[in-house]
Amino acid sequence: MSSCGSETDSGLQDGLNNGHITTDINEADGFTTPQGSLMINDGEVATNKIDVILTLSGSDAVGVTGYYVSSQSANPTISDSNWNSVTSTTLFSKQVSDNISTVEQSYSFYAWYSDGSGNISAQSSSSIIYDVTAPTSTSVSINSGTSTTSSTGVSLTLSATDNVGVTGYYTSESSSTPSLDASGWKNVTSSTAYSGNVSFSLSSGEGDKTVYAWFRDVAGNISTSSSDNITKTGVDTSAPSGSITKSCGMILTATDNIGVTGYYLSQYSTTPSATSSGWTNVTSTTSFRKTISSYYSYTYYYVWYKDAAGNISSRYSTYVGSSSSDSTAPSGSISLSDSGSSTVTVSLSATDSCGVTGYYLSTSSSNPSTSSSSWTAITSTTSYTASVSYTFSSFSGSDILYVWFKDAQGNRSSRYSATHNVSLLINSGDSYTNSLSVTITMSENDSTGVTGYYFSETSSTPPISASGWEIVTSTTSFSKSISHTFGSGEGTKTVYVWFRNSGGTISERYSASIIYETVAPTGSVIINSGSSSTSIHLVTLSLSSSDSYGVTSYCVSSSTSCSSWVSVTSSTSFSLSVEFTLTTGNGSKTVYAWFKDGAGNVSSRYSDSITLAFIGEISAGGDHTCGLYPTGTIQCWGKGSSYQLGNGSASSASNAVSVSGISSAVELATGGNHSCALLSDGTVKCWGSGNYGQMGDYSNSNNSTPNLIYDTGAQAIQINSGTNHICVVNQIGTVLCWGYNAYGQIGNNNTTNQSYPQEVSGLIGVSQVALGSLHSCALLSSGGVECWGFGGNGQLGNGSTSNSNTPVSVSGISTATKISSGSSHTCARLSNGVMKCWGYGGNGQLGDDSLVDRSTPVSVSGISTAADIGGGDQHTCAVLSSGSVKCWGGNSYGQLGDSSNTSRKTATSVTSLSNASKITLGESHTCSLNTDNSSKCWGRNNSKQLGTDNTTDSNFPIVTSFLINDYTAPTGSVTISKSRYYYSAYVSLSATDNVGVTAYCVKTSSLTPSSSDSCWTSVTSTTNFSQSSISISSYTSRYKTSYAYAWFRDGAGNVSSQYSDSTYCSYYCN
């Protein structure tokens, strides 16, 4: 557990109060208290400067004699030393300067006024946001993206976002960034997401014109420029000419000397303007054509065209009668060539006045849906002919192949068929065999009667008198199966047969071939590209195999025997990546793979192994998080700008990245912008920011990868980190610290920063250390606690608010079993499960139902069974023996996890968390390690420290997606509905999952999607997911049944079963 943050309360408020607060008259004791107000920077909402001006105003019937200004809201007494005296006046005003920190957030100041009688006014306050982040996501578009214009007057579409609020824009053809007081700025109503359309006049002259746009925010930050280009042409007054006709759809055509840029299609005859909202933009072309496939019956349609200069064509119209679309299906035929092989050549032909667009082949006579994924698409043509290959999966001697054709309107043809008659088959038409013994099936029809057959491996036609003829009883339909054994030797084996009839006529020669081969495929299986370990049970297998005649199937299993073969398209060089679920539990996992060829030869068993290691410890730092695995390796995620992720990069990461060169870690410690690991041999390595000597290597340099600490004395057994300093406990019970030491938090009796380990003065018998921002504490084996460093808020727990650069004893603690420090406070878990805390309490982090600092320990209300504890910047949490979690203190970012952003002075339950085992707190985020080996985090997520792929804060626990041990797929449903007046359909989805639904896929095809399929749409993880009105427009048309198929995926990568629904669209699609 580690924490970081400011030493004192930042003054962050839930809302802003930039006006005046005026005091009331206190008449209870017969006197009048002063009235007053406070204003920051003349009432500005935000600033990008740390220096601020406070305007103080007070009045009193007797006379204002003093004022008191503070960043803390606690009311002063008249004897407080911080009062500023002024010459008595009934009307007092004064401006004073102050400053705020460089952390982007809201800051509040408070003021009180006193008079000569010692009366103190009510509190006046004002707040201001410090913001140095300029507007982002800026854009400018000229004339909705058109490429040319003949007019100097254009329309600009502007947009920008800002965390505080966009308040103005500046547009120019000059690329020079304007100053904040430039005269060209246009004010807008403050908005965090601004968009607007404004007019702009281009400079005179033809040619390319570039318009630049800048945006400013409430604090006066100016964005980088965005720009767009347009070509200004000479004045064009020639409008497009065009037409609209109905034939196989509604056909729109138009031509223009400069270029058609849009069309306007309507059932109303009123001519639109060039800027009307109903225009459909198209890529500029001098010759435009488009077919509209779906439209209404019994109505007029009107169309206009416009060009790049904004000229609008005449109106063109057509009347749609009884049929709103083509309803005539294609006509066609099928024939095929008989052979002794399972593969035949199929001849197809079809015609359609509007164009054949696909065909469907099957041995089933059931009519297919026009949305089935088994249709073969072809380029639309009114007359289609083709020869295609088709392979029968099995044979009965006489098999029927069916075909259907469809056109662009979705009309399906009648069913056409052809019969596959086979006169000679080997092993029912197999292409390969690994046995020399085969079954030969022969058949022949003859009107006079088949009386004999001649079977041979030689192709020469036998005479009628040859001795090899087998005589059979005369029959007009002959069939027979015989056994045959080929001679040795691998390769193609061919047999021949002839038939004769009662008239002595010998038939044509029939032949059949099969390849005999006994060499099994060779192959390999690799798990996760060769990784040695994983924390996710869902892995990717890279399969590869080769075979001279083709790999036709594979099998993968966690056991040493194959249970299920998966067929693939035959390939001599096969490769495929498939997802596979490892068996449960930590440890080495082996996956086995087999490959089979067309002859049935099965390869040797191939295998690969990987260690499945679920995270064993998690540590939250400033804006980053790290996890330790049982293998001794570490992964980190979140903010990486100071190299605190340890992978050699200064980039942030939403997915876990491996820390370089760490393989034997036993404990983690994360600080503000650095991280450290205690290794199994008692040494320590650190990485990240070293500006105060945190790297312990005699330098103040950053380390992008782990660096060995110079010397920690005897073997270290425990480590902890503060914001900018680190301490270890060694095996002899002493403590060594290094890093930032301005307040004596290193404990070596001075206040000099230390770039290598220093022994804490006079401290022995230590079992654990816990570090805050500017102070440190140690748990003694006796159960007592000692602290040192900054004590201004009572952090040292000895009843004093003085600093100490050597350890002092915490009052009243003798049975502590664990301690944890936040930024400016510390808590101890006692042997009876009770918690006590001391130090800064301005955000309620002490949990004693107050906002008061405590210089000696106080009991946390409602906590009596604490199993683990943790302290953050302004909040505190405890895991109870039941597995539930309670938190209290500051909650601006949702770090308490109670589904709110309300700060709490007493413990509040974390939402939907009942199986926690460990807790760790960062600056403003919290993470738990749970008994199911998963991790959940909540709170601030500005650097993706929660382990998500976004930067959205969460005020309730969300699963860290790459640390999930979950084998249960989501369950769900899909419902399809129709629009009344448009040929479109909508689906509604719902799903539940124990971990959280993170994505859905909706298709009109029943083909199961792969993990990389483009159909997947990510959603915010939720255990109960629902979404409605998802459009699948154009998939439903009149008189057709439409299908919707849906799948759901959870954070562990488990994909649900297929869910489906269908609907029929009749005359009105309602």
HUBELCOR-V459886 format. One record per residue. RES is the residue in three letters. SS is DSSP state (2 for helix, 1 for strand, 0 for the rest). Layout:
BEGIN
res=[RES;RES]
ss=[SS;SS]
END
This chain:
BEGIN
res=[MET;SER;SER;CYS;GLY;SER;GLU;THR;ASP;SER;GLY;LEU;GLN;ASP;GLY;LEU;ASN;ASN;GLY;HIS;ILE;THR;THR;ASP;ILE;ASN;GLU;ALA;ASP;GLY;PHE;THR;THR;PRO;GLN;GLY;SER;LEU;MET;ILE;ASN;ASP;GLY;GLU;VAL;ALA;THR;ASN;LYS;ILE;ASP;VAL;ILE;LEU;THR;LEU;SER;GLY;SER;ASP;ALA;VAL;GLY;VAL;THR;GLY;TYR;TYR;VAL;SER;SER;GLN;SER;ALA;ASN;PRO;THR;ILE;SER;ASP;SER;ASN;TRP;ASN;SER;VAL;THR;SER;THR;THR;LEU;PHE;SER;LYS;GLN;VAL;SER;ASP;ASN;ILE;SER;THR;VAL;GLU;GLN;SER;TYR;SER;PHE;TYR;ALA;TRP;TYR;SER;ASP;GLY;SER;GLY;ASN;ILE;SER;ALA;GLN;SER;SER;SER;SER;ILE;ILE;TYR;ASP;VAL;THR;ALA;PRO;THR;SER;THR;SER;VAL;SER;ILE;ASN;SER;GLY;THR;SER;THR;THR;SER;SER;THR;GLY;VAL;SER;LEU;THR;LEU;SER;ALA;THR;ASP;ASN;VAL;GLY;VAL;THR;GLY;TYR;TYR;THR;SER;GLU;SER;SER;SER;THR;PRO;SER;LEU;ASP;ALA;SER;GLY;TRP;LYS;ASN;VAL;THR;SER;SER;THR;ALA;TYR;SER;GLY;ASN;VAL;SER;PHE;SER;LEU;SER;SER;GLY;GLU;GLY;ASP;LYS;THR;VAL;TYR;ALA;TRP;PHE;ARG;ASP;VAL;ALA;GLY;ASN;ILE;SER;THR;SER;SER;SER;ASP;ASN;ILE;THR;LYS;THR;GLY;VAL;ASP;THR;SER;ALA;PRO;SER;GLY;SER;ILE;THR;LYS;SER;CYS;GLY;MET;ILE;LEU;THR;ALA;THR;ASP;ASN;ILE;GLY;VAL;THR;GLY;TYR;TYR;LEU;SER;GLN;TYR;SER;THR;THR;PRO;SER;ALA;THR;SER;SER;GLY;TRP;THR;ASN;VAL;THR;SER;THR;THR;SER;PHE;ARG;LYS;THR;ILE;SER;SER;TYR;TYR;SER;TYR;THR;TYR;TYR;TYR;VAL;TRP;TYR;LYS;ASP;ALA;ALA;GLY;ASN;ILE;SER;SER;ARG;TYR;SER;THR;TYR;VAL;GLY;SER;SER;SER;SER;ASP;SER;THR;ALA;PRO;SER;GLY;SER;ILE;SER;LEU;SER;ASP;SER;GLY;SER;SER;THR;VAL;THR;VAL;SER;LEU;SER;ALA;THR;ASP;SER;CYS;GLY;VAL;THR;GLY;TYR;TYR;LEU;SER;THR;SER;SER;SER;ASN;PRO;SER;THR;SER;SER;SER;SER;TRP;THR;ALA;ILE;THR;SER;THR;THR;SER;TYR;THR;ALA;SER;VAL;SER;TYR;THR;PHE;SER;SER;PHE;SER;GLY;SER;ASP;ILE;LEU;TYR;VAL;TRP;PHE;LYS;ASP;ALA;GLN;GLY;ASN;ARG;SER;SER;ARG;TYR;SER;ALA;THR;HIS;ASN;VAL;SER;LEU;LEU;ILE;ASN;SER;GLY;ASP;SER;TYR;THR;ASN;SER;LEU;SER;VAL;THR;ILE;THR;MET;SER;GLU;ASN;ASP;SER;THR;GLY;VAL;THR;GLY;TYR;TYR;PHE;SER;GLU;THR;SER;SER;THR;PRO;PRO;ILE;SER;ALA;SER;GLY;TRP;GLU;ILE;VAL;THR;SER;THR;THR;SER;PHE;SER;LYS;SER;ILE;SER;HIS;THR;PHE;GLY;SER;GLY;GLU;GLY;THR;LYS;THR;VAL;TYR;VAL;TRP;PHE;ARG;ASN;SER;GLY;GLY;THR;ILE;SER;GLU;ARG;TYR;SER;ALA;SER;ILE;ILE;TYR;GLU;THR;VAL;ALA;PRO;THR;GLY;SER;VAL;ILE;ILE;ASN;SER;GLY;SER;SER;SER;THR;SER;ILE;HIS;LEU;VAL;THR;LEU;SER;LEU;SER;SER;SER;ASP;SER;TYR;GLY;VAL;THR;SER;TYR;CYS;VAL;SER;SER;SER;THR;SER;CYS;SER;SER;TRP;VAL;SER;VAL;THR;SER;SER;THR;SER;PHE;SER;LEU;SER;VAL;GLU;PHE;THR;LEU;THR;THR;GLY;ASN;GLY;SER;LYS;THR;VAL;TYR;ALA;TRP;PHE;LYS;ASP;GLY;ALA;GLY;ASN;VAL;SER;SER;ARG;TYR;SER;ASP;SER;ILE;THR;LEU;ALA;PHE;ILE;GLY;GLU;ILE;SER;ALA;GLY;GLY;ASP;HIS;THR;CYS;GLY;LEU;TYR;PRO;THR;GLY;THR;ILE;GLN;CYS;TRP;GLY;LYS;GLY;SER;SER;TYR;GLN;LEU;GLY;ASN;GLY;SER;ALA;SER;SER;ALA;SER;ASN;ALA;VAL;SER;VAL;SER;GLY;ILE;SER;SER;ALA;VAL;GLU;LEU;ALA;THR;GLY;GLY;ASN;HIS;SER;CYS;ALA;LEU;LEU;SER;ASP;GLY;THR;VAL;LYS;CYS;TRP;GLY;SER;GLY;ASN;TYR;GLY;GLN;MET;GLY;ASP;TYR;SER;ASN;SER;ASN;ASN;SER;THR;PRO;ASN;LEU;ILE;TYR;ASP;THR;GLY;ALA;GLN;ALA;ILE;GLN;ILE;ASN;SER;GLY;THR;ASN;HIS;ILE;CYS;VAL;VAL;ASN;GLN;ILE;GLY;THR;VAL;LEU;CYS;TRP;GLY;TYR;ASN;ALA;TYR;GLY;GLN;ILE;GLY;ASN;ASN;ASN;THR;THR;ASN;GLN;SER;TYR;PRO;GLN;GLU;VAL;SER;GLY;LEU;ILE;GLY;VAL;SER;GLN;VAL;ALA;LEU;GLY;SER;LEU;HIS;SER;CYS;ALA;LEU;LEU;SER;SER;GLY;GLY;VAL;GLU;CYS;TRP;GLY;PHE;GLY;GLY;ASN;GLY;GLN;LEU;GLY;ASN;GLY;SER;THR;SER;ASN;SER;ASN;THR;PRO;VAL;SER;VAL;SER;GLY;ILE;SER;THR;ALA;THR;LYS;ILE;SER;SER;GLY;SER;SER;HIS;THR;CYS;ALA;ARG;LEU;SER;ASN;GLY;VAL;MET;LYS;CYS;TRP;GLY;TYR;GLY;GLY;ASN;GLY;GLN;LEU;GLY;ASP;ASP;SER;LEU;VAL;ASP;ARG;SER;THR;PRO;VAL;SER;VAL;SER;GLY;ILE;SER;THR;ALA;ALA;ASP;ILE;GLY;GLY;GLY;ASP;GLN;HIS;THR;CYS;ALA;VAL;LEU;SER;SER;GLY;SER;VAL;LYS;CYS;TRP;GLY;GLY;ASN;SER;TYR;GLY;GLN;LEU;GLY;ASP;SER;SER;ASN;THR;SER;ARG;LYS;THR;ALA;THR;SER;VAL;THR;SER;LEU;SER;ASN;ALA;SER;LYS;ILE;THR;LEU;GLY;GLU;SER;HIS;THR;CYS;SER;LEU;ASN;THR;ASP;ASN;SER;SER;LYS;CYS;TRP;GLY;ARG;ASN;ASN;SER;LYS;GLN;LEU;GLY;THR;ASP;ASN;THR;THR;ASP;SER;ASN;PHE;PRO;ILE;VAL;THR;SER;PHE;LEU;ILE;ASN;ASP;TYR;THR;ALA;PRO;THR;GLY;SER;VAL;THR;ILE;SER;LYS;SER;ARG;TYR;TYR;TYR;SER;ALA;TYR;VAL;SER;LEU;SER;ALA;THR;ASP;ASN;VAL;GLY;VAL;THR;ALA;TYR;CYS;VAL;LYS;THR;SER;SER;LEU;THR;PRO;SER;SER;SER;ASP;SER;CYS;TRP;THR;SER;VAL;THR;SER;THR;THR;ASN;PHE;SER;GLN;SER;SER;ILE;SER;ILE;SER;SER;TYR;THR;SER;ARG;TYR;LYS;THR;SER;TYR;ALA;TYR;ALA;TRP;PHE;ARG;ASP;GLY;ALA;GLY;ASN;VAL;SER;SER;GLN;TYR;SER;ASP;SER;THR;TYR;CYS;SER;TYR;TYR;CYS;ASN]
ss=[0;0;0;0;0;0;0;0;0;0;0;0;0;0;0;0;0;0;0;0;0;0;0;0;0;0;0;0;0;0;0;0;0;0;1;1;1;1;1;1;2;2;2;0;0;1;1;0;0;0;1;1;1;1;1;1;1;1;1;1;1;1;1;1;1;1;1;1;1;1;0;0;0;0;0;0;0;0;0;0;0;0;0;1;1;1;1;1;1;1;1;1;1;1;1;1;1;1;1;0;0;0;0;0;0;1;1;1;1;1;1;1;1;1;1;0;0;0;0;1;0;0;0;1;1;1;1;1;1;1;0;0;0;0;0;1;1;1;1;1;1;1;2;2;2;0;0;1;1;0;0;0;1;1;1;1;1;1;1;1;1;1;1;1;1;1;1;1;1;1;1;1;0;0;0;0;0;0;0;0;0;0;0;0;0;1;1;1;1;1;1;1;1;1;1;1;1;1;1;1;1;0;0;0;0;0;1;1;1;1;1;1;1;1;1;1;1;0;0;0;0;1;0;0;0;1;1;1;1;1;1;1;0;0;0;0;0;0;0;0;1;1;1;1;1;1;0;0;0;1;1;1;1;1;1;1;1;1;1;1;1;1;1;1;1;1;0;0;0;0;0;0;0;0;0;0;0;0;0;1;1;1;1;1;1;1;1;1;1;1;1;1;0;0;0;0;0;0;1;1;1;1;1;1;1;1;1;0;0;0;0;1;0;0;0;1;1;1;1;1;0;0;0;0;0;0;0;0;0;0;1;1;1;1;1;1;0;0;0;0;0;0;1;1;1;1;1;1;1;1;1;1;1;1;1;1;1;1;1;1;1;1;0;0;0;0;0;0;0;0;0;0;0;0;0;1;1;1;1;1;1;1;1;1;1;1;1;1;1;1;1;0;0;0;0;0;0;1;1;1;1;1;1;1;1;1;1;0;0;0;0;1;0;0;0;1;1;1;1;1;1;0;0;1;1;1;2;2;2;0;0;1;1;0;0;0;1;1;1;1;1;1;1;1;1;1;1;1;1;1;1;1;1;1;1;1;0;0;0;0;0;0;0;0;0;0;0;0;0;1;1;1;1;1;1;1;1;1;1;1;1;1;1;1;1;0;0;0;0;0;1;1;1;1;1;1;1;1;1;1;1;0;0;0;0;1;0;0;0;1;1;1;1;1;1;1;0;0;0;0;0;1;1;1;1;1;1;2;2;2;0;0;1;1;0;0;0;1;1;1;1;1;1;1;1;1;1;1;1;1;1;1;1;1;1;1;1;0;0;0;0;0;0;0;0;1;1;1;1;1;1;1;1;1;1;1;1;1;1;1;1;0;0;0;0;0;1;1;1;1;1;1;1;1;1;1;1;0;0;0;0;1;0;0;0;1;1;1;1;1;1;1;0;0;1;1;1;1;1;1;0;0;0;1;1;1;1;1;1;0;0;0;0;1;1;1;1;1;0;0;0;0;0;0;0;0;0;0;0;0;0;0;1;1;1;1;1;1;0;0;0;0;0;0;1;1;1;1;1;1;0;0;0;1;1;1;1;1;1;0;0;0;0;1;1;1;1;1;0;0;0;0;0;0;0;0;0;0;0;0;0;0;1;1;1;1;1;1;0;0;0;0;0;0;0;1;1;1;1;1;1;0;0;0;1;1;1;1;1;1;0;0;0;0;1;1;1;1;1;0;0;0;0;0;0;0;0;0;0;0;0;0;0;1;1;1;1;1;1;0;0;0;0;0;0;1;1;1;1;1;1;0;0;0;1;1;1;1;1;1;0;0;0;0;1;1;1;1;1;0;0;0;0;0;0;0;0;0;0;0;0;0;0;1;1;1;1;1;1;0;0;0;0;0;0;1;1;1;1;1;1;0;0;0;1;1;1;1;1;1;0;0;0;0;1;1;1;1;1;0;0;0;0;0;0;0;0;0;0;0;0;0;0;1;1;1;1;1;1;0;0;0;0;0;0;1;1;1;1;1;1;0;0;0;1;1;1;1;1;1;0;0;0;0;1;1;1;1;1;0;0;0;0;0;0;0;0;0;0;0;0;0;0;1;1;1;1;1;1;0;0;0;0;0;0;1;1;1;1;1;1;0;0;0;1;1;1;1;1;1;0;0;0;0;1;1;1;1;1;0;0;0;0;0;0;0;0;0;0;0;0;0;0;1;1;1;1;1;1;0;2;2;2;0;0;0;0;0;0;0;1;1;1;1;1;1;1;1;0;0;0;0;0;0;1;1;1;1;1;1;1;1;1;1;1;1;1;1;1;1;1;1;1;0;0;0;0;0;0;0;0;0;0;0;0;1;1;1;1;1;1;1;1;1;1;1;1;1;1;1;1;0;0;0;0;0;0;0;0;1;1;1;1;1;1;1;1;1;1;1;0;0;0;0;1;0;0;0;1;1;1;1;1;1;1;0;0;0;0;0]
END
